[in-house]
């Protein structure tokens, strides 16, 4: 069964909207309980506070990556970068996303930042043992997400998913991210490619608008 991307975006946006309030309430409750004091209470509250904060960061990420909000033209590159940074905070993966990238012209294209954020999540999947994700824009409006780390690669199932060559029934929770990234790119008339130039290095590229001179996914 095929599901229209807009329907999926709207559903994801509703879910995120409905969940943000109770998660934020956890933070408010933590602030009240912290007044009780005591070492055990402090330890428990830190755990609850950290968990609530992590859940809140993840919800913001999902809202922009999958929801309707990420498709709006008024989304700023700094917001996408901030969400990605907070998602990977405390992780074994370091994100290098310069403040001036991508260019304003590229970022202004509807769905460009949303697709780029999803491509960062694909890059995260390629670094099972940790490493560095580096984002670099080029003069033609394209952008590369480079994964460097031990055994950094995109498995064959993930490659097929990114290219849209996987049957829906063959998708797994792990390959779903690559699949939806490829479909977002196609929906917004962008292209993504993957390249493995050497061991422990993967380069994912996003091209702004389809042209005859740009390579196909692969």
C-alpha positions as CSV (number, residue, x, y, z in Angstrom):
1,X,0.0,0.0,0.0
2,X,1.3,3.4,-1.0
3,X,0.9,6.3,1.4
4,X,1.0,9.9,0.1
5,X,3.9,11.7,1.6
6,X,1.8,14.7,2.6
7,X,-0.5,12.4,4.6
8,X,2.5,10.9,6.4
9,X,3.9,14.4,7.1
10,X,0.6,15.6,8.5
11,X,0.2,12.5,10.7
12,X,3.8,12.9,12.0
13,X,3.2,16.6,12.7
14,X,0.0,15.8,14.7
15,X,1.8,13.1,16.7
16,X,4.7,15.4,17.5
17,X,2.3,18.2,18.4
18,X,0.3,16.0,20.8
19,X,3.4,14.6,22.5
20,X,5.4,17.9,23.0
21,X,3.1,19.2,25.7
22,X,3.3,16.1,28.1
23,X,7.0,15.8,27.6
24,X,7.5,19.5,28.4
25,X,5.3,18.9,31.5
26,X,7.8,16.4,32.7
27,X,10.4,19.1,32.8
28,X,8.1,21.3,34.8
29,X,7.4,18.5,37.3
30,X,11.1,17.8,37.7
31,X,11.7,21.5,38.6
32,X,9.1,21.1,41.4
33,X,10.4,17.8,42.8
34,X,14.0,19.1,42.8
35,X,12.9,21.4,45.7
36,X,12.5,18.3,47.9
37,X,16.3,17.7,48.2
38,X,18.2,14.6,49.3
39,X,20.8,12.6,47.4
40,X,18.5,9.9,46.1
41,X,16.0,12.5,44.9
42,X,18.7,14.4,43.2
43,X,19.9,11.3,41.3
44,X,16.4,10.3,40.3
45,X,15.6,13.8,39.2
46,X,18.7,14.0,37.0
47,X,17.8,10.8,35.3
48,X,14.2,11.9,34.7
49,X,15.4,15.4,33.5
50,X,18.0,13.9,31.1
51,X,15.4,11.5,29.7
52,X,12.8,14.2,29.2
53,X,15.3,16.4,27.5
54,X,16.4,13.7,25.2
55,X,12.8,12.8,24.3
56,X,12.1,16.5,23.6
57,X,15.1,16.8,21.3
58,X,14.1,13.6,19.5
59,X,10.5,14.9,19.0
60,X,11.8,18.1,17.5
61,X,14.0,16.1,15.2
62,X,11.1,13.9,14.0
63,X,8.9,16.9,13.6
64,X,11.3,18.5,11.1
65,X,12.6,15.3,9.5
66,X,9.2,13.6,8.9
67,X,6.5,16.1,9.7
68,X,4.9,18.9,7.7
69,X,7.0,21.5,9.5
70,X,10.2,20.4,7.7
71,X,8.6,21.1,4.3
72,X,7.7,24.7,5.0
73,X,9.6,27.3,3.2
74,X,10.2,29.4,6.3
75,X,12.3,26.7,8.1
76,X,15.8,28.1,8.7
77,X,19.1,26.2,8.2
78,X,20.1,27.1,11.7
79,X,17.1,25.4,13.1
80,X,17.9,22.2,11.2
81,X,21.5,22.4,12.2
82,X,20.6,22.9,15.9
83,X,18.1,20.0,15.9
84,X,20.8,17.7,14.3
85,X,23.4,18.8,16.8
86,X,21.1,18.2,19.8
87,X,20.1,14.8,18.5
88,X,23.8,13.7,18.3
89,X,24.8,15.4,21.5
90,X,26.5,13.0,23.9
91,X,26.6,10.5,21.1
92,X,29.8,8.8,19.8
93,X,29.2,10.6,16.5
94,X,30.5,14.2,16.1
95,X,28.7,16.5,13.7
96,X,30.6,19.2,11.8
97,X,27.9,21.4,10.2
98,X,29.2,24.9,9.5
99,X,26.9,27.8,10.2
100,X,27.1,29.2,6.7
101,X,26.1,26.0,5.0
102,X,24.1,25.2,2.9
103,X,23.8,28.4,0.9
104,X,20.7,30.6,1.3
105,X,19.7,29.9,-2.2
106,X,19.8,26.1,-1.7
107,X,18.1,26.3,1.7
108,X,15.3,28.4,0.2
109,X,14.2,25.5,-2.0
110,X,11.2,23.8,-0.5
111,X,12.1,20.5,1.1
112,X,15.9,20.9,0.7
113,X,16.7,21.2,4.4
114,X,14.3,18.5,5.3
115,X,15.9,16.1,2.8
116,X,19.4,17.2,4.0
117,X,18.4,16.5,7.6
118,X,17.2,13.0,6.6
119,X,20.5,12.5,4.8
120,X,22.4,13.3,8.0
121,X,20.3,10.5,9.7
122,X,21.3,8.1,7.0
123,X,24.9,9.1,7.6
124,X,24.4,8.4,11.3
125,X,23.2,4.9,10.4
126,X,26.5,4.3,8.5
127,X,28.6,4.9,11.7
128,X,27.8,1.9,13.8
129,X,31.1,2.4,15.7
130,X,31.0,6.1,15.9
131,X,33.0,8.7,13.9
132,X,32.5,12.1,12.3
133,X,29.7,13.5,10.1
134,X,30.9,16.4,8.0
135,X,28.6,18.6,6.0
136,X,30.0,20.5,3.1
137,X,28.2,22.5,0.4
138,X,29.5,23.0,-3.1
139,X,29.2,26.0,-5.4
140,X,26.5,24.4,-7.5
141,X,24.0,24.3,-4.6
142,X,24.7,20.6,-3.8
143,X,25.7,19.4,-0.4
144,X,27.7,16.4,0.8
145,X,27.4,14.5,4.1
146,X,30.7,12.7,4.7
147,X,30.9,9.8,7.2
148,X,34.3,8.9,8.5
149,X,34.8,6.2,11.1
150,X,35.5,2.5,11.6
151,X,33.7,0.5,8.9
152,X,31.7,3.5,7.8
153,X,29.6,2.2,4.9
154,X,26.1,1.9,3.5
155,X,25.1,-1.8,3.4
156,X,23.5,-3.2,0.3
157,X,20.0,-3.2,1.7
158,X,20.4,0.5,2.7
159,X,21.7,1.3,-0.7
160,X,18.7,-0.3,-2.4
161,X,16.4,1.4,0.0
162,X,17.9,4.9,-0.7
163,X,17.7,4.2,-4.4
164,X,14.0,3.2,-4.1
165,X,14.9,-0.3,-5.4
166,X,13.7,-2.1,-2.3
167,X,10.3,-3.7,-2.2
168,X,8.2,-2.3,0.6
169,X,7.9,-5.7,2.3
170,X,11.7,-6.0,2.3
171,X,12.3,-2.8,4.3
172,X,13.4,-3.1,7.9
173,X,13.4,-0.5,10.8
174,X,17.0,0.2,9.9
175,X,16.6,0.6,6.1
176,X,13.4,2.6,6.5
177,X,15.4,5.8,7.1
178,X,17.3,5.4,3.8
179,X,14.1,4.6,2.0
180,X,12.2,7.6,3.2
181,X,15.2,9.9,2.5
182,X,15.2,8.8,-1.1
183,X,11.5,9.3,-1.4
184,X,11.6,12.7,0.1
185,X,14.4,13.7,-2.4
186,X,12.3,12.4,-5.3
187,X,9.2,14.1,-4.1
188,X,10.9,17.5,-3.9
189,X,12.7,16.9,-7.3
190,X,16.2,16.4,-5.7
191,X,18.6,13.6,-6.2
192,X,20.8,11.8,-3.7
193,X,23.9,9.7,-4.4
194,X,26.2,7.5,-2.3
195,X,29.9,6.9,-2.9
196,X,32.4,4.8,-0.9
197,X,35.7,6.1,-2.2
198,X,37.8,4.3,0.4
199,X,37.6,2.2,3.5
200,X,35.9,3.8,6.5
201,X,34.6,6.7,4.4
202,X,31.2,7.2,2.9
203,X,29.9,10.3,1.0
204,X,26.3,11.0,0.6
205,X,25.4,13.9,-1.8
206,X,22.2,15.9,-2.3
207,X,21.7,17.7,-5.6
208,X,19.4,20.7,-5.6
209,X,17.2,20.3,-8.7
210,X,17.2,17.5,-11.2
211,X,19.1,18.2,-14.4
212,X,20.3,16.0,-17.3
213,X,23.9,16.4,-16.2
214,X,23.5,15.2,-12.7
215,X,24.1,11.5,-11.9
216,X,21.4,9.2,-10.8
217,X,21.3,7.7,-7.3
218,X,24.0,5.1,-7.1
